[in-house]
Amino acid sequence: MTPKSVRENIISLQGHITGLKKDVASIKNNHLKHMDKHIHELGGKIDKIYWVLLAMVGAVALQLFQHYLT
């Protein structure tokens, strides 16, 4: 059904805008919260990997230091 007058056209556009606002609110409230949760979980895993790499580099550095002392 197509709007026949300017008034019907404006009412139709307002309905579309309201629908878009609801879709944007749904995306903000649902999808972005899940993404934020997963990003924080991923950040914790990356921190663990950094600590393991740092420990490995430290162990190699200690071995080299010990090798040069003897």
N, CA, C and O atoms as a Tinker XYZ file with bonds, in Angstrom:
   280  protein
     1  N      0.843000   -1.173000    0.000000    73     2
     2  CA     0.000000    0.000000    0.000000    64     1     3
     3  C      0.890000    1.240000    0.000000    63     2     4     5
     4  O      1.742000    1.404000    0.874000    81     3
     5  N      0.693000    2.079000   -0.954000    73     3     6
     6  CA     1.482000    3.305000   -1.050000    64     5     7
     7  C      0.675000    4.479000   -0.501000    63     6     8     9
     8  O     -0.539000    4.557000   -0.685000    81     7
     9  N      1.376000    5.390000    0.178000    73     7    10
    10  CA     0.680000    6.568000    0.711000    64     9    11
    11  C      0.158000    7.448000   -0.424000    63    10    12    13
    12  O      0.837000    7.640000   -1.432000    81    11
    13  N     -1.048000    7.976000   -0.251000    73    11    14
    14  CA    -1.681000    8.779000   -1.292000    64    13    15
    15  C     -1.518000   10.274000   -1.058000    63    14    16    17
    16  O     -1.617000   11.059000   -2.001000    81    15
    17  N     -1.271000   10.679000    0.175000    73    15    18
    18  CA    -1.130000   12.105000    0.461000    64    17    19
    19  C      0.155000   12.335000    1.251000    63    18    20    21
    20  O      0.809000   11.394000    1.702000    81    19
    21  N      0.491000   13.589000    1.401000    73    19    22
    22  CA     1.693000   13.960000    2.152000    64    21    23
    23  C      1.557000   13.508000    3.604000    63    22    24    25
    24  O      2.520000   13.032000    4.204000    81    23
    25  N      0.372000   13.657000    4.158000    73    23    26
    26  CA     0.138000   13.268000    5.554000    64    25    27
    27  C      0.357000   11.761000    5.736000    63    26    28    29
    28  O      0.997000   11.338000    6.699000    81    27
    29  N     -0.173000   10.956000    4.816000    73    27    30
    30  CA     0.014000    9.506000    4.898000    64    29    31
    31  C      1.484000    9.148000    4.715000    63    30    32    33
    32  O      1.985000    8.220000    5.350000    81    31
    33  N      2.168000    9.878000    3.855000    73    31    34
    34  CA     3.588000    9.643000    3.628000    64    33    35
    35  C      4.387000    9.920000    4.903000    63    34    36    37
    36  O      5.271000    9.140000    5.260000    81    35
    37  N      4.086000   11.012000    5.581000    73    35    38
    38  CA     4.783000   11.361000    6.834000    64    37    39
    39  C      4.502000   10.309000    7.903000    63    38    40    41
    40  O      5.414000    9.906000    8.625000    81    39
    41  N      3.265000    9.864000    8.011000    73    39    42
    42  CA     2.916000    8.843000    9.000000    64    41    43
    43  C      3.659000    7.540000    8.690000    63    42    44    45
    44  O      4.137000    6.863000    9.600000    81    43
    45  N      3.752000    7.194000    7.416000    73    43    46
    46  CA     4.476000    5.993000    7.012000    64    45    47
    47  C      5.956000    6.094000    7.368000    63    46    48    49
    48  O      6.547000    5.139000    7.872000    81    47
    49  N      6.550000    7.260000    7.102000    73    47    50
    50  CA     7.966000    7.467000    7.423000    64    49    51
    51  C      8.200000    7.407000    8.936000    63    50    52    53
    52  O      9.209000    6.862000    9.384000    81    51
    53  N      7.288000    7.954000    9.710000    73    51    54
    54  CA     7.425000    7.892000   11.164000    64    53    55
    55  C      7.386000    6.447000   11.649000    63    54    56    57
    56  O      8.105000    6.076000   12.578000    81    55
    57  N      6.548000    5.640000   11.018000    73    55    58
    58  CA     6.504000    4.220000   11.375000    64    57    59
    59  C      7.807000    3.522000   11.073000    63    58    60    61
    60  O      8.274000    2.699000   11.860000    81    59
    61  N      8.403000    3.848000    9.926000    73    59    62
    62  CA     9.696000    3.254000    9.571000    64    61    63
    63  C     10.782000    3.695000   10.540000    63    62    64    65
    64  O     11.618000    2.890000   10.949000    81    63
    65  N     10.771000    4.967000   10.907000    73    63    66
    66  CA    11.770000    5.486000   11.850000    64    65    67
    67  C     11.618000    4.806000   13.209000    63    66    68    69
    68  O     12.615000    4.449000   13.836000    81    67
    69  N     10.388000    4.626000   13.665000    73    67    70
    70  CA    10.153000    3.936000   14.940000    64    69    71
    71  C     10.674000    2.510000   14.881000    63    70    72    73
    72  O     11.287000    2.030000   15.834000    81    71
    73  N     10.432000    1.826000   13.760000    73    71    74
    74  CA    10.942000    0.460000   13.599000    64    73    75
    75  C     12.453000    0.418000   13.616000    63    74    76    77
    76  O     13.040000   -0.484000   14.213000    81    75
    77  N     13.099000    1.388000   12.966000    73    75    78
    78  CA    14.562000    1.445000   12.960000    64    77    79
    79  C     15.113000    1.717000   14.363000    63    78    80    81
    80  O     16.123000    1.138000   14.761000    81    79
    81  N     14.451000    2.592000   15.102000    73    79    82
    82  CA    14.888000    2.882000   16.474000    64    81    83
    83  C     14.825000    1.626000   17.333000    63    82    84    85
    84  O     15.715000    1.381000   18.148000    81    83
    85  N     13.772000    0.828000   17.152000    73    83    86
    86  CA    13.652000   -0.415000   17.917000    64    85    87
    87  C     14.751000   -1.392000   17.533000    63    86    88    89
    88  O     15.314000   -2.062000   18.398000    81    87
    89  N     15.066000   -1.482000   16.229000    73    87    90
    90  CA    16.134000   -2.377000   15.781000    64    89    91
    91  C     17.486000   -1.949000   16.340000    63    90    92    93
    92  O     18.270000   -2.790000   16.780000    81    91
    93  N     17.762000   -0.649000   16.324000    73    91    94
    94  CA    19.036000   -0.144000   16.857000    64    93    95
    95  C     19.121000   -0.418000   18.360000    63    94    96    97
    96  O     20.175000   -0.810000   18.860000    81    95
    97  N     18.021000   -0.215000   19.077000    73    95    98
    98  CA    18.012000   -0.482000   20.518000    64    97    99
    99  C     18.246000   -1.957000   20.777000    63    98   100   101
   100  O     18.952000   -2.313000   21.721000    81    99
   101  N     17.667000   -2.820000   19.956000    73    99   102
   102  CA    17.868000   -4.261000   20.112000    64   101   103
   103  C     19.336000   -4.628000   19.898000    63   102   104   105
   104  O     19.895000   -5.432000   20.644000    81   103
   105  N     19.947000   -4.043000   18.887000    73   103   106
   106  CA    21.357000   -4.323000   18.620000    64   105   107
   107  C     22.216000   -3.843000   19.779000    63   106   108   109
   108  O     23.111000   -4.561000   20.224000    81   107
   109  N     21.954000   -2.637000   20.273000    73   107   110
   110  CA    22.733000   -2.103000   21.388000    64   109   111
   111  C     22.601000   -2.979000   22.625000    63   110   112   113
   112  O     23.597000   -3.297000   23.274000    81   111
   113  N     21.392000   -3.364000   22.946000    73   111   114
   114  CA    21.138000   -4.073000   24.204000    64   113   115
   115  C     21.530000   -5.545000   24.151000    63   114   116   117
   116  O     21.929000   -6.105000   25.172000    81   115
   117  N     21.428000   -6.169000   23.014000    73   115   118
   118  CA    21.693000   -7.601000   22.952000    64   117   119
   119  C     23.075000   -7.916000   22.401000    63   118   120   121
   120  O     23.904000   -8.505000   23.094000    81   119
   121  N     23.320000   -7.532000   21.183000    73   119   122
   122  CA    24.526000   -7.950000   20.500000    64   121   123
   123  C     25.783000   -7.296000   21.065000    63   122   124   125
   124  O     26.807000   -7.961000   21.223000    81   123
   125  N     25.717000   -6.019000   21.365000    73   123   126
   126  CA    26.912000   -5.339000   21.855000    64   125   127
   127  C     27.303000   -5.803000   23.248000    63   126   128   129
   128  O     28.491000   -5.849000   23.568000    81   127
   129  N     26.322000   -6.150000   24.089000    73   127   130
   130  CA    26.643000   -6.669000   25.421000    64   129   131
   131  C     27.344000   -8.006000   25.319000    63   130   132   133
   132  O     28.291000   -8.272000   26.060000    81   131
   133  N     26.882000   -8.863000   24.395000    73   131   134
   134  CA    27.538000  -10.159000   24.213000    64   133   135
   135  C     28.955000   -9.977000   23.684000    63   134   136   137
   136  O     29.877000  -10.670000   24.114000    81   135
   137  N     29.127000   -9.043000   22.747000    73   135   138
   138  CA    30.455000   -8.787000   22.213000    64   137   139
   139  C     31.390000   -8.288000   23.303000    63   138   140   141
   140  O     32.539000   -8.722000   23.377000    81   139
   141  N     30.914000   -7.386000   24.146000    73   139   142
   142  CA    31.728000   -6.845000   25.229000    64   141   143
   143  C     32.175000   -7.967000   26.166000    63   142   144   145
   144  O     33.330000   -8.000000   26.590000    81   143
   145  N     31.275000   -8.870000   26.485000    73   143   146
   146  CA    31.600000  -10.000000   27.366000    64   145   147
   147  C     32.680000  -10.865000   26.735000    63   146   148   149
   148  O     33.637000  -11.249000   27.407000    81   147
   149  N     32.536000  -11.178000   25.442000    73   147   150
   150  CA    33.503000  -12.041000   24.774000    64   149   151
   151  C     34.859000  -11.352000   24.617000    63   150   152   153
   152  O     35.900000  -12.005000   24.687000    81   151
   153  N     34.848000  -10.055000   24.408000    73   151   154
   154  CA    36.109000   -9.323000   24.283000    64   153   155
   155  C     36.874000   -9.358000   25.603000    63   154   156   157
   156  O     38.094000   -9.526000   25.605000    81   155
   157  N     36.170000   -9.202000   26.729000    73   155   158
   158  CA    36.840000   -9.251000   28.025000    64   157   159
   159  C     37.373000  -10.654000   28.316000    63   158   160   161
   160  O     38.450000  -10.798000   28.895000    81   159
   161  N     36.631000  -11.685000   27.922000    73   159   162
   162  CA    37.116000  -13.050000   28.107000    64   161   163
   163  C     38.363000  -13.285000   27.266000    63   162   164   165
   164  O     39.320000  -13.907000   27.729000    81   163
   165  N     38.355000  -12.793000   26.040000    73   163   166
   166  CA    39.503000  -12.938000   25.163000    64   165   167
   167  C     40.709000  -12.181000   25.713000    63   166   168   169
   168  O     41.843000  -12.648000   25.605000    81   167
   169  N     40.464000  -11.021000   26.299000    73   167   170
   170  CA    41.551000  -10.238000   26.895000    64   169   171
   171  C     42.233000  -10.998000   28.010000    63   170   172   173
   172  O     43.455000  -10.922000   28.136000    81   171
   173  N     41.490000  -11.730000   28.825000    73   171   174
   174  CA    42.073000  -12.533000   29.893000    64   173   175
   175  C     42.949000  -13.642000   29.341000    63   174   176   177
   176  O     44.008000  -13.932000   29.897000    81   175
   177  N     42.518000  -14.263000   28.257000    73   175   178
   178  CA    43.308000  -15.322000   27.633000    64   177   179
   179  C     44.593000  -14.763000   27.048000    63   178   180   181
   180  O     45.648000  -15.389000   27.147000    81   179
   181  N     44.509000  -13.595000   26.445000    73   179   182
   182  CA    45.701000  -12.976000   25.862000    64   181   183
   183  C     46.691000  -12.604000   26.958000    63   182   184   185
   184  O     47.898000  -12.761000   26.775000    81   183
   185  N     46.199000  -12.112000   28.096000    73   183   186
   186  CA    47.084000  -11.795000   29.219000    64   185   187
   187  C     47.830000  -13.033000   29.694000    63   186   188   189
   188  O     49.017000  -12.949000   30.009000    81   187
   189  N     47.163000  -14.176000   29.752000    73   187   190
   190  CA    47.821000  -15.415000   30.163000    64   189   191
   191  C     48.916000  -15.801000   29.185000    63   190   192   193
   192  O     49.992000  -16.246000   29.587000    81   191
   193  N     48.637000  -15.630000   27.896000    73   191   194
   194  CA    49.647000  -15.951000   26.884000    64   193   195
   195  C     50.860000  -15.042000   27.037000    63   194   196   197
   196  O     51.995000  -15.503000   26.917000    81   195
   197  N     50.636000  -13.756000   27.299000    73   195   198
   198  CA    51.751000  -12.827000   27.507000    64   197   199
   199  C     52.596000  -13.246000   28.705000    63   198   200   201
   200  O     53.824000  -13.187000   28.635000    81   199
   201  N     51.968000  -13.666000   29.800000    73   199   202
   202  CA    52.720000  -14.080000   30.976000    64   201   203
   203  C     53.543000  -15.337000   30.687000    63   202   204   205
   204  O     54.678000  -15.449000   31.148000    81   203
   205  N     52.985000  -16.274000   29.935000    73   203   206
   206  CA    53.728000  -17.485000   29.578000    64   205   207
   207  C     54.920000  -17.122000   28.709000    63   206   208   209
   208  O     56.020000  -17.631000   28.923000    81   207
   209  N     54.716000  -16.247000   27.731000    73   207   210
   210  CA    55.830000  -15.829000   26.878000    64   209   211
   211  C     56.889000  -15.083000   27.674000    63   210   212   213
   212  O     58.084000  -15.279000   27.453000    81   211
   213  N     56.468000  -14.241000   28.588000    73   211   214
   214  CA    57.417000  -13.508000   29.423000    64   213   215
   215  C     58.220000  -14.468000   30.297000    63   214   216   217
   216  O     59.426000  -14.289000   30.467000    81   215
   217  N     57.565000  -15.475000   30.845000    73   215   218
   218  CA    58.267000  -16.466000   31.664000    64   217   219
   219  C     59.264000  -17.251000   30.818000    63   218   220   221
   220  O     60.368000  -17.546000   31.275000    81   219
   221  N     58.883000  -17.590000   29.592000    73   219   222
   222  CA    59.801000  -18.325000   28.715000    64   221   223
   223  C     61.019000  -17.476000   28.358000    63   222   224   225
   224  O     62.146000  -17.969000   28.372000    81   223
   225  N     60.799000  -16.228000   28.044000    73   223   226
   226  CA    61.920000  -15.332000   27.720000    64   225   227
   227  C     62.811000  -15.158000   28.939000    63   226   228   229
   228  O     64.036000  -15.139000   28.814000    81   227
   229  N     62.214000  -15.031000   30.109000    73   227   230
   230  CA    63.008000  -14.915000   31.332000    64   229   231
   231  C     63.830000  -16.165000   31.600000    63   230   232   233
   232  O     64.986000  -16.069000   32.014000    81   231
   233  N     63.248000  -17.341000   31.369000    73   231   234
   234  CA    63.988000  -18.593000   31.581000    64   233   235
   235  C     65.152000  -18.704000   30.605000    63   234   236   237
   236  O     66.245000  -19.118000   30.993000    81   235
   237  N     64.936000  -18.345000   29.362000    73   235   238
   238  CA    66.025000  -18.385000   28.379000    64   237   239
   239  C     67.104000  -17.377000   28.752000    63   238   240   241
   240  O     68.293000  -17.672000   28.637000    81   239
   241  N     66.703000  -16.203000   29.193000    73   239   242
   242  CA    67.684000  -15.189000   29.595000    64   241   243
   243  C     68.509000  -15.678000   30.782000    63   242   244   245
   244  O     69.722000  -15.469000   30.816000    81   243
   245  N     67.875000  -16.322000   31.748000    73   243   246
   246  CA    68.623000  -16.868000   32.886000    64   245   247
   247  C     69.580000  -17.968000   32.446000    63   246   248   249
   248  O     70.698000  -18.047000   32.956000    81   247
   249  N     69.168000  -18.809000   31.519000    73   247   250
   250  CA    70.059000  -19.866000   31.017000    64   249   251
   251  C     71.253000  -19.251000   30.300000    63   250   252   253
   252  O     72.385000  -19.694000   30.495000    81   251
   253  N     71.017000  -18.249000   29.483000    73   251   254
   254  CA    72.142000  -17.597000   28.791000    64   253   255
   255  C     73.062000  -16.889000   29.781000    63   254   256   257
   256  O     74.283000  -16.947000   29.636000    81   255
   257  N     72.506000  -16.236000   30.762000    73   255   258
   258  CA    73.292000  -15.557000   31.785000    64   257   259
   259  C     74.159000  -16.567000   32.541000    63   258   260   261
   260  O     75.341000  -16.324000   32.786000    81   259
   261  N     73.566000  -17.684000   32.901000    73   259   262
   262  CA    74.298000  -18.734000   33.611000    64   261   263
   263  C     75.393000  -19.319000   32.724000    63   262   264   265
   264  O     76.483000  -19.621000   33.210000    81   263
   265  N     75.119000  -19.483000   31.434000    73   263   266
   266  CA    76.102000  -20.032000   30.503000    64   265   267
   267  C     77.309000  -19.090000   30.363000    63   266   268   269
   268  O     78.447000  -19.554000   30.290000    81   267
   269  N     77.069000  -17.794000   30.325000    73   267   270
   270  CA    78.164000  -16.836000   30.176000    64   269   271
   271  C     78.963000  -16.666000   31.462000    63   270   272   273
   272  O     80.122000  -16.255000   31.411000    81   271
   273  N     78.367000  -16.975000   32.621000    73   271   274
   274  CA    79.085000  -16.868000   33.881000    64   273   275
   275  C     80.067000  -18.020000   34.077000    63   274   276   277
   276  O     81.077000  -17.865000   34.764000    81   275
   277  N     79.776000  -19.172000   33.478000    73   275   278
   278  CA    80.665000  -20.328000   33.686000    64   277   279
   279  C     81.650000  -20.493000   32.592000    63   278   280
   280  O     82.462000  -21.417000   32.626000    81   279
